[in-house]
Amino acid sequence: MSVLTDKAVCPNCKNRNITELHVSGDSKKKSLLESTADIVIGFVMYLPVNFLVLPLFADQIANYEMMGFLQISAIFTAIALVRKFAIRRWFEKMRFGR
């Protein structure tokens, strides 16, 4: 939740002269919808990713090599970061109708 007071400029409003307290909040329902979308999209994305990435590291997994585990974790983390950023931007765009 962000609060802007006198002499502040709201980036989401056309009003450049804010004299009253301006509060913009996130509803619990929208947060739940975004979280659910993120989880469902992540699940659907990772099915083919698992199919493509994990066989490349089969030897490292079988031998319990730490470097292989770190590489797999880095790949999945990068994908998750891009996915989460894209979904967050998508929901913000829908929220402000841009």
The first five atom37 places (N, CA, C, CB, O) and aatype in JSON, in Angstrom:
{
  "aatype": [12, 15, 19, 10, 16, 3, 11, 0, 19, 4, 14, 2, 4, 11, 2, 1, 2, 9, 16, 6, 10, 8, 19, 15, 7, 3, 15, 11, 11, 11, 15, 10, 10, 6, 15, 16, 0, 3, 9, 19, 9, 7, 13, 19, 12, 18, 10, 14, 19, 2, 13, 10, 19, 10, 14, 10, 13, 0, 3, 5, 9, 0, 2, 18, 6, 12, 12, 7, 13, 10, 5, 9, 15, 0, 9, 13, 16, 0, 9, 0, 10, 19, 1, 11, 13, 0, 9, 1, 1, 17, 13, 6, 11, 12, 1, 13, 7, 1],
  "atom_mask": [
    [1, 1, 1, 1, 1],
    [1, 1, 1, 1, 1],
    [1, 1, 1, 1, 1],
    [1, 1, 1, 1, 1],
    [1, 1, 1, 1, 1],
    [1, 1, 1, 1, 1],
    [1, 1, 1, 1, 1],
    [1, 1, 1, 1, 1],
    [1, 1, 1, 1, 1],
    [1, 1, 1, 1, 1],
    [1, 1, 1, 1, 1],
    [1, 1, 1, 1, 1],
    [1, 1, 1, 1, 1],
    [1, 1, 1, 1, 1],
    [1, 1, 1, 1, 1],
    [1, 1, 1, 1, 1],
    [1, 1, 1, 1, 1],
    [1, 1, 1, 1, 1],
    [1, 1, 1, 1, 1],
    [1, 1, 1, 1, 1],
    [1, 1, 1, 1, 1],
    [1, 1, 1, 1, 1],
    [1, 1, 1, 1, 1],
    [1, 1, 1, 1, 1],
    [1, 1, 1, 0, 1],
    [1, 1, 1, 1, 1],
    [1, 1, 1, 1, 1],
    [1, 1, 1, 1, 1],
    [1, 1, 1, 1, 1],
    [1, 1, 1, 1, 1],
    [1, 1, 1, 1, 1],
    [1, 1, 1, 1, 1],
    [1, 1, 1, 1, 1],
    [1, 1, 1, 1, 1],
    [1, 1, 1, 1, 1],
    [1, 1, 1, 1, 1],
    [1, 1, 1, 1, 1],
    [1, 1, 1, 1, 1],
    [1, 1, 1, 1, 1],
    [1, 1, 1, 1, 1],
    [1, 1, 1, 1, 1],
    [1, 1, 1, 0, 1],
    [1, 1, 1, 1, 1],
    [1, 1, 1, 1, 1],
    [1, 1, 1, 1, 1],
    [1, 1, 1, 1, 1],
    [1, 1, 1, 1, 1],
    [1, 1, 1, 1, 1],
    [1, 1, 1, 1, 1],
    [1, 1, 1, 1, 1],
    [1, 1, 1, 1, 1],
    [1, 1, 1, 1, 1],
    [1, 1, 1, 1, 1],
    [1, 1, 1, 1, 1],
    [1, 1, 1, 1, 1],
    [1, 1, 1, 1, 1],
    [1, 1, 1, 1, 1],
    [1, 1, 1, 1, 1],
    [1, 1, 1, 1, 1],
    [1, 1, 1, 1, 1],
    [1, 1, 1, 1, 1],
    [1, 1, 1, 1, 1],
    [1, 1, 1, 1, 1],
    [1, 1, 1, 1, 1],
    [1, 1, 1, 1, 1],
    [1, 1, 1, 1, 1],
    [1, 1, 1, 1, 1],
    [1, 1, 1, 0, 1],
    [1, 1, 1, 1, 1],
    [1, 1, 1, 1, 1],
    [1, 1, 1, 1, 1],
    [1, 1, 1, 1, 1],
    [1, 1, 1, 1, 1],
    [1, 1, 1, 1, 1],
    [1, 1, 1, 1, 1],
    [1, 1, 1, 1, 1],
    [1, 1, 1, 1, 1],
    [1, 1, 1, 1, 1],
    [1, 1, 1, 1, 1],
    [1, 1, 1, 1, 1],
    [1, 1, 1, 1, 1],
    [1, 1, 1, 1, 1],
    [1, 1, 1, 1, 1],
    [1, 1, 1, 1, 1],
    [1, 1, 1, 1, 1],
    [1, 1, 1, 1, 1],
    [1, 1, 1, 1, 1],
    [1, 1, 1, 1, 1],
    [1, 1, 1, 1, 1],
    [1, 1, 1, 1, 1],
    [1, 1, 1, 1, 1],
    [1, 1, 1, 1, 1],
    [1, 1, 1, 1, 1],
    [1, 1, 1, 1, 1],
    [1, 1, 1, 1, 1],
    [1, 1, 1, 1, 1],
    [1, 1, 1, 0, 1],
    [1, 1, 1, 1, 1]
  ],
  "atom_positions": [
    [[0.85, -1.16, 0.0], [0.0, 0.0, 0.0], [0.89, 1.23, 0.0], [-0.96, 0.0, 1.21], [1.82, 1.32, 0.8]],
    [[0.61, 2.16, -0.89], [1.41, 3.37, -0.94], [0.56, 4.56, -0.53], [2.01, 3.58, -2.34], [-0.63, 4.62, -0.84]],
    [[1.16, 5.49, 0.15], [0.46, 6.68, 0.61], [1.21, 7.91, 0.09], [0.35, 6.71, 2.16], [2.41, 8.05, 0.31]],
    [[0.49, 8.78, -0.59], [1.07, 10.02, -1.09], [0.37, 11.18, -0.39], [0.93, 10.13, -2.65], [-0.86, 11.16, -0.27]],
    [[1.1, 12.16, 0.07], [0.5, 13.3, 0.77], [0.68, 14.56, -0.06], [1.13, 13.48, 2.16], [1.03, 14.49, -1.23]],
    [[0.43, 15.73, 0.55], [0.51, 17.02, -0.13], [1.79, 17.16, -0.93], [0.41, 18.16, 0.88], [2.84, 16.64, -0.55]],
    [[1.69, 17.85, -2.03], [2.8, 18.17, -2.93], [3.42, 16.94, -3.58], [3.86, 18.91, -2.17], [4.52, 17.01, -4.13]],
    [[2.72, 15.83, -3.51], [3.2, 14.62, -4.17], [2.49, 14.47, -5.5], [2.96, 13.36, -3.27], [1.4, 15.01, -5.7]],
    [[3.11, 13.76, -6.39], [2.51, 13.5, -7.7], [2.2, 12.03, -7.78], [3.46, 13.95, -8.86], [3.08, 11.18, -7.61]],
    [[0.95, 11.72, -8.03], [0.54, 10.32, -8.15], [0.85, 9.84, -9.56], [-0.97, 10.15, -7.82], [0.34, 10.42, -10.53]],
    [[1.66, 8.8, -9.71], [2.0, 8.33, -11.06], [0.83, 7.66, -11.77], [3.17, 7.36, -10.98], [0.89, 7.46, -12.98]],
    [[-0.22, 7.3, -11.03], [-1.34, 6.58, -11.61], [-2.56, 7.46, -11.86], [-1.72, 5.45, -10.72], [-3.55, 6.98, -12.42]],
    [[-2.5, 8.72, -11.47], [-3.63, 9.63, -11.63], [-3.24, 10.77, -12.57], [-4.08, 10.19, -10.26], [-2.06, 11.06, -12.76]],
    [[-4.23, 11.4, -13.14], [-3.97, 12.56, -13.98], [-3.87, 13.83, -13.14], [-5.06, 12.72, -15.04], [-3.42, 14.87, -13.62]],
    [[-4.3, 13.73, -11.88], [-4.28, 14.88, -10.98], [-2.85, 15.14, -10.51], [-5.22, 14.65, -9.78], [-2.27, 14.31, -9.81]],
    [[-2.3, 16.27, -10.9], [-0.93, 16.6, -10.53], [-0.86, 17.38, -9.21], [-0.27, 17.4, -11.65], [0.22, 17.54, -8.64]],
    [[-2.01, 17.86, -8.72], [-2.02, 18.66, -7.51], [-2.83, 17.92, -6.45], [-2.62, 20.07, -7.78], [-4.03, 18.15, -6.29]],
    [[-2.18, 17.05, -5.74], [-2.86, 16.23, -4.75], [-2.88, 16.98, -3.42], [-2.17, 14.85, -4.59], [-1.83, 17.3, -2.87]],
    [[-4.08, 17.26, -2.93], [-4.19, 17.97, -1.65], [-4.72, 17.08, -0.54], [-5.1, 19.18, -1.8], [-4.6, 17.42, 0.63]],
    [[-5.3, 15.94, -0.89], [-5.81, 15.02, 0.11], [-4.96, 13.76, 0.12], [-7.29, 14.68, -0.17], [-4.19, 13.49, -0.81]],
    [[-5.12, 13.0, 1.16], [-4.42, 11.74, 1.28], [-4.9, 10.81, 0.17], [-4.63, 11.1, 2.68], [-6.11, 10.63, -0.01]],
    [[-3.98, 10.24, -0.55], [-4.32, 9.35, -1.65], [-3.79, 7.96, -1.33], [-3.73, 9.87, -3.01], [-2.59, 7.78, -1.13]],
    [[-4.67, 7.0, -1.27], [-4.27, 5.64, -0.92], [-4.67, 4.72, -2.06], [-4.92, 5.19, 0.43], [-5.82, 4.71, -2.5]],
    [[-3.71, 3.93, -2.53], [-4.03, 2.9, -3.51], [-3.62, 1.56, -2.92], [-3.29, 3.17, -4.89], [-2.47, 1.37, -2.53]],
    [[-4.55, 0.65, -2.85], [-4.29, -0.63, -2.22], [-4.54, -1.78, -3.15], [0.0, 0.0, 0.0], [-5.07, -1.62, -4.25]],
    [[-4.15, -2.95, -2.72], [-4.3, -4.17, -3.48], [-5.31, -5.04, -2.76], [-2.94, -4.9, -3.65], [-5.13, -5.34, -1.58]],
    [[-6.35, -5.45, -3.44], [-7.36, -6.28, -2.79], [-6.85, -7.71, -2.62], [-8.66, -6.27, -3.6], [-6.01, -8.19, -3.38]],
    [[-7.37, -8.35, -1.6], [-6.98, -9.74, -1.33], [-7.4, -10.66, -2.46], [-7.58, -10.22, -0.01], [-6.69, -11.61, -2.79]],
    [[-8.55, -10.39, -3.04], [-9.06, -11.22, -4.14], [-8.12, -11.15, -5.36], [-10.48, -10.77, -4.54], [-7.83, -12.17, -5.98]],
    [[-7.67, -9.95, -5.68], [-6.75, -9.79, -6.82], [-5.4, -10.43, -6.53], [-6.56, -8.31, -7.17], [-4.78, -11.01, -7.42]],
    [[-4.95, -10.33, -5.29], [-3.69, -10.97, -4.91], [-3.8, -12.48, -5.03], [-3.29, -10.58, -3.47], [-2.88, -13.15, -5.51]],
    [[-4.94, -13.03, -4.59], [-5.16, -14.47, -4.71], [-5.22, -14.89, -6.17], [-6.46, -14.88, -3.99], [-4.67, -15.93, -6.54]],
    [[-5.87, -14.1, -7.0], [-5.96, -14.41, -8.43], [-4.57, -14.39, -9.07], [-6.89, -13.4, -9.14], [-4.23, -15.28, -9.85]],
    [[-3.76, -13.38, -8.74], [-2.41, -13.3, -9.29], [-1.56, -14.48, -8.83], [-1.73, -11.98, -8.89], [-0.83, -15.07, -9.63]],
    [[-1.64, -14.82, -7.55], [-0.87, -15.95, -7.03], [-1.28, -17.26, -7.68], [-1.03, -16.05, -5.51], [-0.44, -18.09, -8.03]],
    [[-2.59, -17.44, -7.85], [-3.09, -18.66, -8.48], [-2.63, -18.74, -9.94], [-4.63, -18.71, -8.41], [-2.2, -19.79, -10.4]],
    [[-2.73, -17.62, -10.65], [-2.27, -17.59, -12.04], [-0.79, -17.91, -12.13], [-2.56, -16.22, -12.68], [-0.36, -18.65, -13.02]],
    [[-0.01, -17.36, -11.21], [1.43, -17.59, -11.19], [1.73, -19.08, -10.98], [2.09, -16.75, -10.1], [2.6, -19.63, -11.66]],
    [[1.04, -19.7, -10.06], [1.28, -21.12, -9.77], [0.87, -22.0, -10.95], [0.52, -21.54, -8.5], [1.6, -22.91, -11.33]],
    [[-0.29, -21.73, -11.53], [-0.79, -22.55, -12.64], [0.13, -22.39, -13.86], [-2.25, -22.16, -13.01], [0.5, -23.37, -14.5]],
    [[0.49, -21.14, -14.18], [1.38, -20.9, -15.32], [2.74, -21.55, -15.07], [1.55, -19.38, -15.57], [3.33, -22.12, -15.98]],
    [[3.24, -21.45, -13.84], [4.51, -22.07, -13.49], [4.47, -23.58, -13.66], [0.0, 0.0, 0.0], [5.4, -24.18, -14.19]],
    [[3.38, -24.2, -13.21], [3.24, -25.65, -13.34], [3.25, -26.06, -14.81], [1.95, -26.13, -12.66], [3.95, -27.0, -15.2]],
    [[2.47, -25.35, -15.62], [2.39, -25.68, -17.05], [3.73, -25.42, -17.74], [1.27, -24.85, -17.73], [4.12, -26.18, -18.63]],
    [[4.43, -24.36, -17.34], [5.73, -24.06, -17.95], [6.79, -25.1, -17.61], [6.21, -22.68, -17.51], [7.59, -25.49, -18.46]],
    [[6.79, -25.56, -16.35], [7.87, -26.43, -15.9], [7.73, -27.87, -16.36], [7.94, -26.39, -14.41], [8.7, -28.63, -16.29]],
    [[6.56, -28.28, -16.83], [6.44, -29.63, -17.38], [7.4, -29.83, -18.55], [4.99, -29.91, -17.82], [8.19, -30.77, -18.52]],
    [[7.35, -28.99, -19.59], [8.32, -29.17, -20.69], [9.74, -28.82, -20.29], [7.91, -28.33, -21.88], [10.69, -29.41, -20.8]],
    [[9.91, -27.86, -19.37], [11.26, -27.5, -18.94], [11.92, -28.7, -18.25], [11.22, -26.28, -17.97], [13.08, -29.01, -18.51]],
    [[11.17, -29.38, -17.38], [11.7, -30.59, -16.74], [12.09, -31.63, -17.79], [10.67, -31.18, -15.76], [13.13, -32.28, -17.69]],
    [[11.25, -31.78, -18.78], [11.49, -32.76, -19.83], [12.76, -32.43, -20.62], [10.29, -32.83, -20.78], [13.48, -33.34, -21.04]],
    [[13.04, -31.15, -20.82], [14.2, -30.74, -21.61], [15.47, -30.58, -20.78], [13.91, -29.45, -22.3], [16.55, -30.95, -21.24]],
    [[15.36, -30.03, -19.57], [16.55, -29.69, -18.78], [17.1, -30.88, -17.99], [16.23, -28.56, -17.83], [18.3, -31.15, -18.02]],
    [[16.24, -31.59, -17.29], [16.73, -32.64, -16.4], [17.51, -33.75, -17.1], [15.57, -33.25, -15.68], [18.49, -34.23, -16.53]],
    [[17.13, -34.19, -18.31], [17.96, -35.2, -18.98], [19.38, -34.72, -19.28], [17.3, -35.64, -20.26], [20.31, -35.52, -19.37]],
    [[19.55, -33.42, -19.45], [20.89, -32.88, -19.71], [21.81, -33.06, -18.5], [20.81, -31.4, -20.09], [23.03, -33.07, -18.64]],
    [[21.21, -33.19, -17.33], [21.98, -33.29, -16.09], [21.83, -34.66, -15.43], [21.53, -32.2, -15.12], [22.08, -34.8, -14.23]],
    [[21.44, -35.67, -16.19], [21.2, -37.0, -15.63], [22.44, -37.57, -14.94], [20.75, -37.95, -16.73], [22.33, -38.15, -13.86]],
    [[23.6, -37.41, -15.54], [24.83, -37.94, -14.94], [25.16, -37.22, -13.63], [26.0, -37.81, -15.92], [25.54, -37.86, -12.65]],
    [[25.02, -35.89, -13.63], [25.32, -35.13, -12.41], [24.33, -35.47, -11.29], [25.28, -33.63, -12.71], [24.71, -35.54, -10.12]],
    [[23.08, -35.69, -11.66], [22.07, -36.06, -10.66], [22.39, -37.43, -10.09], [20.64, -36.04, -11.27], [22.35, -37.64, -8.88]],
    [[22.7, -38.37, -10.97], [23.0, -39.74, -10.53], [24.24, -39.79, -9.63], [23.2, -40.65, -11.74], [24.32, -40.61, -8.72]],
    [[25.2, -38.91, -9.89], [26.45, -38.89, -9.11], [26.42, -37.9, -7.95], [27.6, -38.57, -10.02], [27.43, -37.71, -7.26]],
    [[25.28, -37.27, -7.74], [25.12, -36.29, -6.66], [26.17, -35.18, -6.72], [25.2, -36.99, -5.3], [26.74, -34.79, -5.7]],
    [[26.43, -34.69, -7.92], [27.42, -33.62, -8.1], [26.79, -32.27, -7.78], [27.98, -33.62, -9.55], [25.76, -31.89, -8.34]],
    [[27.41, -31.56, -6.86], [26.88, -30.29, -6.4], [26.81, -29.25, -7.53], [27.73, -29.75, -5.26], [25.87, -28.46, -7.58]],
    [[27.78, -29.26, -8.42], [27.79, -28.29, -9.51], [26.57, -28.47, -10.43], [29.08, -28.42, -10.33], [25.99, -27.49, -10.89]],
    [[26.2, -29.69, -10.69], [25.01, -29.97, -11.5], [23.75, -29.46, -10.82], [0.0, 0.0, 0.0], [22.88, -28.88, -11.48]],
    [[23.66, -29.67, -9.52], [22.5, -29.19, -8.77], [22.42, -27.66, -8.79], [22.54, -29.69, -7.34], [21.34, -27.09, -8.91]],
    [[23.57, -27.01, -8.67], [23.6, -25.55, -8.71], [23.2, -25.02, -10.09], [25.0, -25.05, -8.33], [22.5, -24.01, -10.2]],
    [[23.64, -25.71, -11.14], [23.28, -25.29, -12.49], [21.77, -25.45, -12.73], [24.08, -26.09, -13.54], [21.13, -24.57, -13.3]],
    [[21.22, -26.57, -12.3], [19.78, -26.8, -12.44], [19.01, -25.73, -11.66], [19.39, -28.22, -11.93], [18.05, -25.16, -12.17]],
    [[19.45, -25.47, -10.44], [18.78, -24.45, -9.62], [18.86, -23.08, -10.27], [19.4, -24.4, -8.23], [17.89, -22.32, -10.22]],
    [[20.0, -22.74, -10.87], [20.15, -21.45, -11.54], [19.2, -21.33, -12.73], [21.59, -21.26, -12.0], [18.6, -20.28, -12.95]],
    [[19.06, -22.4, -13.5], [18.15, -22.4, -14.65], [16.72, -22.19, -14.19], [18.27, -23.72, -15.45], [16.0, -21.34, -14.73]],
    [[16.29, -22.96, -13.2], [14.92, -22.84, -12.71], [14.66, -21.48, -12.05], [14.62, -23.96, -11.72], [13.57, -20.93, -12.17]],
    [[15.65, -20.94, -11.36], [15.51, -19.64, -10.73], [15.38, -18.53, -11.78], [16.71, -19.35, -9.81], [14.56, -17.63, -11.63]],
    [[16.17, -18.6, -12.83], [16.09, -17.6, -13.91], [14.73, -17.65, -14.59], [17.21, -17.83, -14.95], [14.13, -16.61, -14.86]],
    [[14.24, -18.84, -14.85], [12.92, -18.99, -15.48], [11.84, -18.44, -14.55], [12.64, -20.47, -15.82], [10.93, -17.75, -15.0]],
    [[11.94, -18.75, -13.25], [10.95, -18.27, -12.29], [10.97, -16.75, -12.19], [11.2, -18.89, -10.91], [9.91, -16.12, -12.08]],
    [[12.15, -16.15, -12.23], [12.26, -14.69, -12.15], [11.58, -14.03, -13.35], [13.73, -14.27, -12.07], [10.82, -13.08, -13.19]],
    [[11.86, -14.52, -14.53], [11.25, -13.98, -15.75], [9.74, -14.18, -15.71], [11.85, -14.64, -17.02], [8.98, -13.26, -16.03]],
    [[9.29, -15.37, -15.32], [7.86, -15.66, -15.24], [7.16, -14.73, -14.25], [7.64, -17.12, -14.83], [6.13, -14.15, -14.57]],
    [[7.71, -14.6, -13.06], [7.1, -13.78, -12.03], [7.06, -12.31, -12.44], [7.84, -13.93, -10.72], [6.06, -11.63, -12.21]],
    [[8.14, -11.82, -13.05], [8.18, -10.43, -13.52], [7.1, -10.2, -14.58], [9.56, -10.09, -14.08], [6.38, -9.2, -14.52]],
    [[6.99, -11.12, -15.54], [6.02, -10.97, -16.62], [4.58, -10.99, -16.08], [6.2, -12.08, -17.67], [3.75, -10.2, -16.51]],
    [[4.31, -11.88, -15.15], [2.97, -11.96, -14.58], [2.66, -10.72, -13.76], [2.82, -13.22, -13.72], [1.54, -10.2, -13.83]],
    [[3.61, -10.23, -13.0], [3.41, -9.01, -12.2], [3.1, -7.83, -13.11], [4.66, -8.71, -11.34], [2.18, -7.06, -12.84]],
    [[3.88, -7.68, -14.2], [3.64, -6.57, -15.14], [2.29, -6.7, -15.81], [4.74, -6.53, -16.19], [1.6, -5.71, -16.02]],
    [[1.9, -7.94, -16.16], [0.61, -8.21, -16.79], [-0.53, -7.77, -15.87], [0.47, -9.7, -17.14], [-1.46, -7.11, -16.32]],
    [[-0.46, -8.14, -14.59], [-1.51, -7.78, -13.65], [-1.52, -6.27, -13.37], [-1.33, -8.55, -12.34], [-2.59, -5.69, -13.2]],
    [[-0.36, -5.64, -13.33], [-0.32, -4.19, -13.14], [-0.92, -3.47, -14.35], [1.14, -3.71, -12.92], [-1.61, -2.46, -14.21]],
    [[-0.66, -4.01, -15.54], [-1.22, -3.42, -16.75], [-2.74, -3.54, -16.75], [-0.63, -4.1, -18.0], [-3.44, -2.61, -17.14]],
    [[-3.25, -4.69, -16.32], [-4.7, -4.87, -16.24], [-5.3, -3.96, -15.16], [-5.05, -6.35, -15.94], [-6.42, -3.46, -15.32]],
    [[-4.57, -3.76, -14.09], [-5.06, -2.94, -12.98], [-5.25, -1.48, -13.39], [-4.09, -3.02, -11.79], [-6.23, -0.85, -12.99]],
    [[-4.34, -0.95, -14.19], [-4.41, 0.44, -14.59], [-4.97, 0.62, -16.0], [-3.05, 1.07, -14.5], [-5.09, 1.75, -16.47]],
    [[-5.31, -0.47, -16.67], [-5.92, -0.39, -17.98], [-5.03, 0.21, -19.05], [0.0, 0.0, 0.0], [-5.52, 0.9, -19.94]],
    [[-3.76, -0.04, -18.97], [-2.82, 0.5, -19.96], [-2.61, -0.44, -21.09], [-1.5, 0.84, -19.34], [-1.86, -0.14, -22.01]]
  ]
}
